[in-house]
Amino acid sequence: MAGKDVLAKERTLMAKARTMLSYVRTGIAFVGLGLILLRLFPPRLWVFVDVSLILLGLGMIVKGLRDFQRAKREEEELEKRA
């Protein structure tokens, strides 16, 4: 593989990793927001919104971590080929 191709693939993999880590960061923010709302307001009023935010946040964290691990594996395979 030519040097430019390797660099282009590495840039792409790093961009994927940043994107997946942003999923994790956003998921943590949603979980935090859900927990804050749960503590500040009466449970009956916000329980659906709180639980939804927490579950959405946890789902985003799991998706981000899975995709990050997949991107990391792709990066390792690329290094083995080079």
LUMFIGU-530497 format. One record per residue: residue number from 1; residue in three letters; x, y, z of N, C-alpha, C, O in turn. Coordinates in pm, 1 decimal, decimal comma, always signed. Layout:
pos=NUM | code=ALA | n.u=X | n.v=Y | n.w=Z | ca.u=X | ca.v=Y | ca.w=Z | c.u=X | c.v=Y | c.w=Z | o.u=X | o.v=Y | o.w=Z
...
***
This chain:
pos=1 | code=MET | n.u=+84,1 | n.v=-117,0 | n.w=+0,0 | ca.u=+0,0 | ca.v=+0,0 | ca.w=+0,0 | c.u=+88,7 | c.v=+123,4 | c.w=+0,0 | o.u=+191,6 | o.v=+126,3 | o.w=+67,4
pos=2 | code=ALA | n.u=+50,4 | n.v=+221,9 | n.w=-73,0 | ca.u=+128,6 | ca.v=+344,8 | ca.w=-79,4 | c.u=+115,8 | c.v=+421,3 | c.w=+52,2 | o.u=+20,4 | o.v=+402,5 | o.w=+127,7
pos=3 | code=GLY | n.u=+214,1 | n.v=+508,1 | n.w=+78,0 | ca.u=+216,2 | ca.v=+583,8 | ca.w=+202,5 | c.u=+93,3 | c.v=+669,5 | c.w=+222,2 | o.u=+43,2 | o.v=+681,9 | o.w=+334,0
pos=4 | code=LYS | n.u=+44,1 | n.v=+729,2 | n.w=+114,1 | ca.u=-74,6 | ca.v=+815,0 | ca.w=+126,0 | c.u=-198,1 | c.v=+735,0 | c.w=+161,8 | o.u=-283,4 | o.v=+782,1 | o.w=+237,1
pos=5 | code=ASP | n.u=-208,4 | n.v=+613,5 | n.w=+108,0 | ca.u=-323,6 | ca.v=+528,7 | ca.w=+139,5 | c.u=-325,1 | c.v=+491,4 | c.w=+287,0 | o.u=-430,2 | o.v=+492,3 | o.w=+351,1
pos=6 | code=VAL | n.u=-208,3 | n.v=+458,8 | n.w=+340,3 | ca.u=-199,2 | ca.v=+421,9 | ca.w=+481,5 | c.u=-237,7 | c.v=+540,8 | c.w=+568,9 | o.u=-312,9 | o.v=+525,5 | o.w=+665,1
pos=7 | code=LEU | n.u=-186,8 | n.v=+658,0 | n.w=+536,1 | ca.u=-220,2 | ca.v=+777,2 | ca.w=+613,9 | c.u=-368,9 | c.v=+810,5 | c.w=+605,1 | o.u=-429,7 | o.v=+851,5 | o.w=+704,0
pos=8 | code=ALA | n.u=-426,8 | n.v=+793,1 | n.w=+487,6 | ca.u=-569,8 | ca.v=+819,6 | ca.w=+471,8 | c.u=-652,4 | c.v=+723,7 | c.w=+556,4 | o.u=-749,4 | o.v=+764,9 | o.w=+619,9
pos=9 | code=LYS | n.u=-614,6 | n.v=+596,1 | n.w=+557,7 | ca.u=-687,6 | ca.v=+498,6 | ca.w=+640,2 | c.u=-672,0 | c.v=+530,7 | c.w=+788,4 | o.u=-767,8 | o.v=+519,8 | o.w=+865,0
pos=10 | code=GLU | n.u=-551,7 | n.v=+570,3 | n.w=+828,9 | ca.u=-530,3 | ca.v=+604,7 | ca.w=+969,0 | c.u=-613,7 | c.v=+726,2 | c.w=+1008,6 | o.u=-671,8 | o.v=+728,6 | o.w=+1117,0
pos=11 | code=ARG | n.u=-620,0 | n.v=+827,0 | n.w=+921,8 | ca.u=-703,2 | ca.v=+944,4 | ca.w=+950,1 | c.u=-849,5 | c.v=+905,1 | c.w=+963,9 | o.u=-919,7 | o.v=+953,6 | o.w=+1052,6
pos=12 | code=THR | n.u=-894,4 | n.v=+817,2 | n.w=+876,0 | ca.u=-1033,1 | ca.v=+772,9 | ca.w=+880,6 | c.u=-1062,0 | c.v=+697,8 | c.w=+1009,8 | o.u=-1165,7 | o.v=+719,5 | o.w=+1072,5
pos=13 | code=LEU | n.u=-971,7 | n.v=+610,4 | n.w=+1049,6 | ca.u=-992,3 | ca.v=+535,0 | ca.w=+1173,4 | c.u=-990,6 | c.v=+626,4 | c.w=+1295,4 | o.u=-1068,1 | o.v=+606,3 | o.w=+1388,9
pos=14 | code=MET | n.u=-904,2 | n.v=+725,4 | n.w=+1295,3 | ca.u=-901,3 | ca.v=+819,0 | ca.w=+1408,1 | c.u=-1029,0 | c.v=+902,4 | c.w=+1412,7 | o.u=-1079,6 | o.v=+932,6 | o.w=+1520,8
pos=15 | code=ALA | n.u=-1080,7 | n.v=+939,2 | n.w=+1297,5 | ca.u=-1207,0 | ca.v=+1014,2 | ca.w=+1293,3 | c.u=-1321,5 | c.v=+927,7 | c.w=+1346,7 | o.u=-1407,5 | o.v=+976,3 | o.w=+1420,1
pos=16 | code=LYS | n.u=-1322,0 | n.v=+800,0 | n.w=+1309,7 | ca.u=-1424,6 | ca.v=+708,3 | ca.w=+1361,7 | c.u=-1414,7 | c.v=+699,1 | c.w=+1513,7 | o.u=-1516,2 | o.v=+701,6 | o.w=+1583,3
pos=17 | code=ALA | n.u=-1292,6 | n.v=+688,4 | n.w=+1564,8 | ca.u=-1273,9 | ca.v=+677,3 | ca.w=+1709,0 | c.u=-1324,6 | c.v=+802,5 | c.w=+1780,1 | o.u=-1389,6 | o.v=+792,6 | o.w=+1884,1
pos=18 | code=ARG | n.u=-1295,6 | n.v=+919,6 | n.w=+1725,0 | ca.u=-1345,2 | ca.v=+1043,8 | ca.w=+1785,9 | c.u=-1497,1 | c.v=+1048,1 | c.w=+1786,0 | o.u=-1558,7 | o.v=+1091,7 | o.w=+1883,2
pos=19 | code=THR | n.u=-1557,3 | n.v=+1002,6 | n.w=+1676,4 | ca.u=-1702,8 | ca.v=+1002,5 | ca.w=+1668,1 | c.u=-1763,0 | c.v=+909,9 | c.w=+1772,1 | o.u=-1860,2 | o.v=+945,2 | o.w=+1838,7
pos=20 | code=MET | n.u=-1705,3 | n.v=+791,5 | n.w=+1786,1 | ca.u=-1759,8 | ca.v=+696,3 | ca.w=+1882,1 | c.u=-1739,7 | c.v=+743,9 | c.w=+2025,3 | o.u=-1826,0 | o.v=+722,4 | o.w=+2110,4
pos=21 | code=LEU | n.u=-1628,4 | n.v=+807,3 | n.w=+2052,3 | ca.u=-1607,8 | ca.v=+861,2 | ca.w=+2186,4 | c.u=-1702,7 | c.v=+977,5 | c.w=+2215,0 | o.u=-1736,8 | o.v=+1002,8 | o.w=+2330,5
pos=22 | code=SER | n.u=-1744,8 | n.v=+1047,1 | n.w=+2111,6 | ca.u=-1844,6 | ca.v=+1153,5 | ca.w=+2133,1 | c.u=-1979,6 | c.v=+1092,1 | c.w=+2172,0 | o.u=-2055,6 | o.v=+1152,8 | o.w=+2247,4
pos=23 | code=TYR | n.u=-2009,6 | n.v=+972,3 | n.w=+2120,8 | ca.u=-2130,0 | ca.v=+901,6 | ca.w=+2165,5 | c.u=-2122,1 | c.v=+874,4 | c.w=+2315,5 | o.u=-2219,9 | o.v=+893,4 | o.w=+2387,8
pos=24 | code=VAL | n.u=-2007,5 | n.v=+830,7 | n.w=+2360,9 | ca.u=-1989,8 | ca.v=+802,4 | ca.w=+2503,7 | c.u=-2006,4 | c.v=+930,2 | c.w=+2585,3 | o.u=-2075,5 | o.v=+930,5 | o.w=+2687,2
pos=25 | code=ARG | n.u=-1943,5 | n.v=+1038,2 | n.w=+2541,0 | ca.u=-1951,5 | ca.v=+1165,2 | ca.w=+2612,9 | c.u=-2096,8 | c.v=+1213,7 | c.w=+2620,2 | o.u=-2141,9 | o.v=+1258,3 | o.w=+2725,7
pos=26 | code=THR | n.u=-2169,3 | n.v=+1205,2 | n.w=+2509,5 | ca.u=-2308,9 | ca.v=+1248,7 | ca.w=+2507,7 | c.u=-2394,9 | c.v=+1158,3 | c.w=+2595,4 | o.u=-2485,4 | o.v=+1205,3 | o.w=+2664,3
pos=27 | code=GLY | n.u=-2365,9 | n.v=+1027,8 | n.w=+2592,3 | ca.u=-2439,9 | ca.v=+934,7 | ca.w=+2677,2 | c.u=-2421,8 | c.v=+965,0 | c.w=+2824,4 | o.u=-2517,5 | o.v=+959,5 | o.w=+2901,6
pos=28 | code=ILE | n.u=-2299,4 | n.v=+997,1 | n.w=+2863,8 | ca.u=-2273,4 | ca.v=+1032,5 | ca.w=+3003,7 | c.u=-2350,6 | c.v=+1158,6 | c.w=+3040,6 | o.u=-2403,9 | o.v=+1168,8 | o.w=+3151,0
pos=29 | code=ALA | n.u=-2356,6 | n.v=+1254,0 | n.w=+2949,1 | ca.u=-2431,8 | ca.v=+1377,3 | ca.w=+2975,5 | c.u=-2581,2 | c.v=+1347,7 | c.w=+2993,3 | o.u=-2645,4 | o.v=+1404,3 | o.w=+3081,8
pos=30 | code=PHE | n.u=-2636,6 | n.v=+1259,2 | n.w=+2909,4 | ca.u=-2778,8 | ca.v=+1223,7 | ca.w=+2922,6 | c.u=-2806,1 | c.v=+1153,5 | c.w=+3055,2 | o.u=-2905,6 | o.v=+1183,0 | o.w=+3121,3
pos=31 | code=VAL | n.u=-2720,1 | n.v=+1062,4 | n.w=+3094,0 | ca.u=-2738,2 | ca.v=+993,3 | ca.w=+3222,2 | c.u=-2732,2 | c.v=+1094,8 | c.w=+3336,3 | o.u=-2815,0 | o.v=+1091,6 | o.w=+3427,4
pos=32 | code=GLY | n.u=-2635,1 | n.v=+1183,7 | n.w=+3331,0 | ca.u=-2623,9 | ca.v=+1286,0 | ca.w=+3435,5 | c.u=-2745,9 | c.v=+1375,4 | c.w=+3441,3 | o.u=-2795,7 | o.v=+1405,1 | o.w=+3549,9
pos=33 | code=LEU | n.u=-2795,2 | n.v=+1418,9 | n.w=+3325,9 | ca.u=-2914,1 | ca.v=+1503,0 | ca.w=+3321,7 | c.u=-3035,5 | c.v=+1429,4 | c.w=+3379,1 | o.u=-3114,7 | o.v=+1486,6 | o.w=+3454,1
pos=34 | code=GLY | n.u=-3048,5 | n.v=+1302,0 | n.w=+3342,6 | ca.u=-3160,1 | ca.v=+1223,5 | ca.w=+3395,7 | c.u=-3153,7 | c.v=+1210,5 | c.w=+3546,9 | o.u=-3255,7 | o.v=+1220,4 | o.w=+3615,1
pos=35 | code=LEU | n.u=-3032,6 | n.v=+1188,1 | n.w=+3599,6 | ca.u=-3018,2 | ca.v=+1175,9 | ca.w=+3745,0 | c.u=-3043,5 | c.v=+1308,6 | c.w=+3815,8 | o.u=-3103,3 | o.v=+1310,9 | o.w=+3923,4
pos=36 | code=ILE | n.u=-2999,1 | n.v=+1417,9 | n.w=+3757,1 | ca.u=-3023,0 | ca.v=+1550,0 | ca.w=+3816,9 | c.u=-3171,8 | c.v=+1580,7 | c.w=+3819,4 | o.u=-3224,2 | o.v=+1625,9 | o.w=+3921,2
pos=37 | code=LEU | n.u=-3240,6 | n.v=+1556,5 | n.w=+3707,6 | ca.u=-3385,0 | ca.v=+1582,1 | ca.w=+3704,0 | c.u=-3459,3 | c.v=+1493,9 | c.w=+3803,4 | o.u=-3557,8 | o.v=+1536,6 | o.w=+3863,5
pos=38 | code=LEU | n.u=-3412,1 | n.v=+1371,5 | n.w=+3820,3 | ca.u=-3475,0 | ca.v=+1279,5 | ca.w=+3914,9 | c.u=-3464,1 | c.v=+1332,4 | c.w=+4057,2 | o.u=-3556,3 | o.v=+1316,5 | o.w=+4137,3
pos=39 | code=ARG | n.u=-3351,3 | n.v=+1395,2 | n.w=+4088,4 | ca.u=-3330,5 | ca.v=+1447,5 | ca.w=+4224,1 | c.u=-3402,3 | c.v=+1581,0 | c.w=+4248,5 | o.u=-3443,5 | o.v=+1608,8 | o.w=+4361,2
pos=40 | code=LEU | n.u=-3417,5 | n.v=+1662,5 | n.w=+4145,8 | ca.u=-3470,0 | ca.v=+1797,2 | ca.w=+4164,6 | c.u=-3622,3 | c.v=+1806,3 | c.w=+4163,7 | o.u=-3679,7 | o.v=+1892,2 | o.w=+4230,6
pos=41 | code=PHE | n.u=-3686,7 | n.v=+1720,0 | n.w=+4089,8 | ca.u=-3831,4 | ca.v=+1732,2 | ca.w=+4072,9 | c.u=-3903,5 | c.v=+1613,8 | c.w=+4135,6 | o.u=-3844,7 | o.v=+1508,0 | o.w=+4157,6
pos=42 | code=PRO | n.u=-4033,0 | n.v=+1633,6 | n.w=+4164,1 | ca.u=-4111,3 | ca.v=+1522,7 | ca.w=+4221,6 | c.u=-4110,3 | c.v=+1401,3 | c.w=+4128,5 | o.u=-4122,5 | o.v=+1416,6 | o.w=+4007,0
pos=43 | code=PRO | n.u=-4096,2 | n.v=+1284,1 | n.w=+4183,1 | ca.u=-4083,7 | ca.v=+1163,1 | ca.w=+4100,9 | c.u=-4200,0 | c.v=+1139,1 | c.w=+4005,3 | o.u=-4178,5 | o.v=+1095,6 | o.w=+3892,2
pos=44 | code=ARG | n.u=-4321,5 | n.v=+1166,4 | n.w=+4048,3 | ca.u=-4436,4 | ca.v=+1137,8 | ca.w=+3962,6 | c.u=-4436,6 | c.v=+1221,6 | c.w=+3835,5 | o.u=-4480,9 | o.v=+1175,9 | o.w=+3730,1
pos=45 | code=LEU | n.u=-4387,5 | n.v=+1342,6 | n.w=+3845,8 | ca.u=-4392,9 | ca.v=+1434,5 | ca.w=+3733,3 | c.u=-4290,3 | c.v=+1400,4 | c.w=+3625,1 | o.u=-4322,6 | o.v=+1406,9 | o.w=+3506,5
pos=46 | code=TRP | n.u=-4169,6 | n.v=+1364,8 | n.w=+3662,6 | ca.u=-4060,5 | ca.v=+1351,4 | ca.w=+3567,0 | c.u=-4008,7 | c.v=+1208,4 | c.w=+3550,7 | o.u=-3910,2 | o.v=+1187,3 | o.w=+3479,9
pos=47 | code=VAL | n.u=-4071,3 | n.v=+1111,2 | n.w=+3613,2 | ca.u=-4014,2 | ca.v=+976,4 | ca.w=+3613,9 | c.u=-3996,9 | c.v=+920,4 | c.w=+3472,1 | o.u=-3895,4 | o.v=+856,4 | o.w=+3444,7
pos=48 | code=PHE | n.u=-4091,0 | n.v=+942,1 | n.w=+3383,1 | ca.u=-4079,8 | ca.v=+890,6 | ca.w=+3246,7 | c.u=-3963,3 | c.v=+956,4 | c.w=+3173,2 | o.u=-3884,6 | o.v=+889,0 | o.w=+3106,7
pos=49 | code=VAL | n.u=-3953,2 | n.v=+1088,9 | n.w=+3185,9 | ca.u=-3845,5 | ca.v=+1162,3 | ca.w=+3119,8 | c.u=-3710,1 | c.v=+1121,4 | c.w=+3177,5 | o.u=-3614,3 | o.v=+1101,4 | o.w=+3102,9
pos=50 | code=ASP | n.u=-3702,0 | n.v=+1109,1 | n.w=+3309,1 | ca.u=-3576,3 | ca.v=+1071,9 | ca.w=+3374,1 | c.u=-3529,1 | c.v=+934,9 | c.w=+3329,2 | o.u=-3414,1 | o.v=+917,7 | o.w=+3288,7
pos=51 | code=VAL | n.u=-3617,7 | n.v=+838,8 | n.w=+3336,6 | ca.u=-3580,5 | ca.v=+702,2 | ca.w=+3299,1 | c.u=-3545,2 | c.v=+695,9 | c.w=+3150,7 | o.u=-3452,0 | o.v=+625,5 | o.w=+3111,7
pos=52 | code=SER | n.u=-3619,0 | n.v=+768,8 | n.w=+3069,0 | ca.u=-3588,9 | ca.v=+770,5 | ca.w=+2925,0 | c.u=-3450,5 | c.v=+828,7 | c.w=+2898,0 | o.u=-3374,6 | o.v=+774,0 | o.w=+2818,0
pos=53 | code=LEU | n.u=-3417,9 | n.v=+938,5 | n.w=+2963,8 | ca.u=-3285,4 | ca.v=+999,2 | ca.w=+2945,1 | c.u=-3174,2 | c.v=+906,1 | c.w=+2992,1 | o.u=-3071,1 | o.v=+893,3 | o.w=+2926,0
pos=54 | code=ILE | n.u=-3195,2 | n.v=+842,1 | n.w=+3105,1 | ca.u=-3093,2 | ca.v=+751,0 | ca.w=+3157,9 | c.u=-3074,1 | c.v=+632,5 | c.w=+3064,2 | o.u=-2960,6 | o.v=+595,6 | o.w=+3034,1
pos=55 | code=LEU | n.u=-3183,7 | n.v=+572,0 | n.w=+3017,4 | ca.u=-3172,3 | ca.v=+458,7 | ca.w=+2925,1 | c.u=-3111,3 | c.v=+499,2 | c.w=+2791,4 | o.u=-3029,8 | o.v=+426,0 | o.w=+2735,3
pos=56 | code=LEU | n.u=-3150,7 | n.v=+615,6 | n.w=+2740,5 | ca.u=-3092,2 | ca.v=+666,3 | ca.w=+2616,7 | c.u=-2942,0 | c.v=+687,9 | c.w=+2634,5 | o.u=-2862,8 | o.v=+652,2 | o.w=+2547,3
pos=57 | code=GLY | n.u=-2904,1 | n.v=+745,5 | n.w=+2746,0 | ca.u=-2763,0 | ca.v=+768,5 | ca.w=+2773,7 | c.u=-2684,6 | c.v=+639,0 | c.w=+2783,6 | o.u=-2575,5 | o.v=+628,0 | o.w=+2727,6
pos=58 | code=LEU | n.u=-2739,0 | n.v=+540,9 | n.w=+2854,3 | ca.u=-2670,7 | ca.v=+411,7 | ca.w=+2866,2 | c.u=-2657,9 | c.v=+343,3 | c.w=+2730,5 | o.u=-2555,2 | o.v=+282,5 | o.w=+2700,1
pos=59 | code=GLY | n.u=-2763,5 | n.v=+353,9 | n.w=+2649,0 | ca.u=-2757,2 | ca.v=+296,3 | ca.w=+2514,7 | c.u=-2650,8 | c.v=+362,5 | c.w=+2429,3 | o.u=-2580,5 | o.v=+295,0 | o.w=+2354,1
pos=60 | code=MET | n.u=-2638,4 | n.v=+494,8 | n.w=+2440,3 | ca.u=-2536,1 | ca.v=+565,1 | ca.w=+2363,8 | c.u=-2395,9 | c.v=+527,4 | c.w=+2410,5 | o.u=-2304,2 | o.v=+514,8 | o.w=+2329,3
pos=61 | code=ILE | n.u=-2379,6 | n.v=+509,5 | n.w=+2540,8 | ca.u=-2248,9 | ca.v=+469,1 | ca.w=+2593,6 | c.u=-2211,0 | c.v=+331,6 | c.w=+2539,8 | o.u=-2098,4 | o.v=+311,4 | o.w=+2494,4
pos=62 | code=VAL | n.u=-2304,3 | n.v=+237,5 | n.w=+2544,9 | ca.u=-2277,0 | ca.v=+101,8 | ca.w=+2495,3 | c.u=-2245,3 | c.v=+104,7 | c.w=+2346,2 | o.u=-2150,2 | o.v=+40,2 | o.w=+2301,9
pos=63 | code=LYS | n.u=-2324,2 | n.v=+179,1 | n.w=+2268,2 | ca.u=-2298,6 | ca.v=+188,0 | ca.w=+2124,5 | c.u=-2162,1 | c.v=+249,2 | c.w=+2097,2 | o.u=-2087,2 | o.v=+198,8 | o.w=+2013,5
pos=64 | code=GLY | n.u=-2129,9 | n.v=+355,4 | n.w=+2165,8 | ca.u=-2000,9 | ca.v=+420,0 | ca.w=+2146,5 | c.u=-1884,7 | c.v=+329,3 | c.w=+2180,4 | o.u=-1785,6 | o.v=+325,4 | o.w=+2107,5
pos=65 | code=LEU | n.u=-1895,5 | n.v=+256,2 | n.w=+2290,3 | ca.u=-1786,7 | ca.v=+165,6 | ca.w=+2329,7 | c.u=-1771,3 | c.v=+50,3 | c.w=+2232,1 | o.u=-1659,3 | o.v=+12,8 | o.w=+2197,5
pos=66 | code=ARG | n.u=-1882,8 | n.v=-6,1 | n.w=+2187,4 | ca.u=-1875,3 | ca.v=-115,8 | ca.w=+2089,2 | c.u=-1812,3 | c.v=-68,7 | c.w=+1958,8 | o.u=-1723,8 | o.v=-134,8 | o.w=+1904,6
pos=67 | code=ASP | n.u=-1857,6 | n.v=+44,6 | n.w=+1909,1 | ca.u=-1803,8 | ca.v=+96,1 | ca.w=+1783,8 | c.u=-1657,7 | c.v=+136,7 | c.w=+1798,4 | o.u=-1579,2 | o.v=+120,2 | o.w=+1705,0
pos=68 | code=PHE | n.u=-1620,4 | n.v=+189,9 | n.w=+1915,1 | ca.u=-1480,9 | ca.v=+224,7 | ca.w=+1938,6 | c.u=-1393,2 | c.v=+100,1 | c.w=+1937,8 | o.u=-1284,4 | o.v=+100,6 | o.w=+1880,3
pos=69 | code=GLN | n.u=-1440,6 | n.v=-6,8 | n.w=+2001,7 | ca.u=-1364,6 | ca.v=-131,8 | ca.w=+2002,5 | c.u=-1350,2 | c.v=-187,9 | c.w=+1861,4 | o.u=-1244,6 | o.v=-240,1 | o.w=+1825,5
pos=70 | code=ARG | n.u=-1455,6 | n.v=-177,4 | n.w=+1781,7 | ca.u=-1449,4 | ca.v=-224,2 | ca.w=+1643,6 | c.u=-1348,2 | c.v=-141,8 | c.w=+1563,6 | o.u=-1270,0 | o.v=-197,2 | o.w=+1486,3
pos=71 | code=ALA | n.u=-1349,8 | n.v=-10,9 | n.w=+1582,0 | ca.u=-1254,5 | ca.v=+75,6 | ca.w=+1512,3 | c.u=-1112,4 | c.v=+45,2 | c.w=+1557,5 | o.u=-1019,7 | o.v=+48,5 | o.w=+1476,6
pos=72 | code=LYS | n.u=-1094,3 | n.v=+15,8 | n.w=+1685,3 | ca.u=-961,2 | ca.v=-18,0 | ca.w=+1737,2 | c.u=-911,3 | c.v=-147,8 | c.w=+1674,5 | o.u=-794,1 | o.v=-158,3 | o.w=+1638,3
pos=73 | code=ARG | n.u=-1000,3 | n.v=-247,0 | n.w=+1661,5 | ca.u=-961,5 | ca.v=-372,9 | ca.w=+1596,4 | c.u=-921,7 | c.v=-349,3 | c.w=+1451,0 | o.u=-823,4 | o.v=-406,2 | o.w=+1403,5
pos=74 | code=GLU | n.u=-997,0 | n.v=-266,3 | n.w=+1380,6 | ca.u=-964,2 | ca.v=-233,8 | ca.w=+1241,9 | c.u=-827,7 | c.v=-166,5 | c.w=+1233,8 | o.u=-749,2 | o.v=-193,6 | o.w=+1143,0
pos=75 | code=GLU | n.u=-800,7 | n.v=-78,9 | n.w=+1329,1 | ca.u=-672,0 | ca.v=-10,6 | ca.w=+1331,3 | c.u=-557,9 | c.v=-109,9 | c.w=+1354,0 | o.u=-453,5 | o.v=-100,3 | o.w=+1289,5
pos=76 | code=GLU | n.u=-577,4 | n.v=-204,1 | n.w=+1444,5 | ca.u=-475,2 | ca.v=-304,8 | ca.w=+1470,9 | c.u=-451,5 | c.v=-394,1 | c.w=+1349,1 | o.u=-337,6 | o.v=-430,3 | o.w=+1319,5
pos=77 | code=GLU | n.u=-559,2 | n.v=-429,5 | n.w=+1278,5 | ca.u=-544,5 | ca.v=-508,8 | ca.w=+1156,9 | c.u=-468,9 | c.v=-431,6 | c.w=+1049,9 | o.u=-388,8 | o.v=-489,6 | o.w=+976,5
pos=78 | code=LEU | n.u=-493,1 | n.v=-302,8 | n.w=+1040,4 | ca.u=-422,6 | ca.v=-219,3 | ca.w=+944,9 | c.u=-273,8 | c.v=-215,3 | c.w=+976,6 | o.u=-190,6 | o.v=-221,4 | o.w=+886,0
pos=79 | code=GLU | n.u=-240,3 | n.v=-205,2 | n.w=+1103,6 | ca.u=-99,0 | ca.v=-202,9 | ca.w=+1144,4 | c.u=-31,0 | c.v=-335,4 | c.w=+1112,7 | o.u=+86,3 | o.v=-337,1 | o.w=+1075,5
pos=80 | code=LYS | n.u=-102,3 | n.v=-445,5 | n.w=+1126,9 | ca.u=-43,8 | ca.v=-576,9 | ca.w=+1096,1 | c.u=-13,1 | c.v=-589,5 | c.w=+947,7 | o.u=+88,1 | o.v=-648,2 | o.w=+909,2
pos=81 | code=ARG | n.u=-101,6 | n.v=-533,7 | n.w=+863,6 | ca.u=-81,0 | ca.v=-542,3 | ca.w=+718,5 | c.u=+30,9 | c.v=-452,2 | c.w=+669,4 | o.u=+96,7 | o.v=-482,4 | o.w=+569,9
pos=82 | code=ALA | n.u=+52,1 | n.v=-341,9 | n.w=+739,3 | ca.u=+152,0 | ca.v=-243,9 | ca.w=+691,7 | c.u=+294,7 | c.v=-288,6 | c.w=+720,7 | o.u=+389,6 | o.v=-217,7 | o.w=+687,2
***
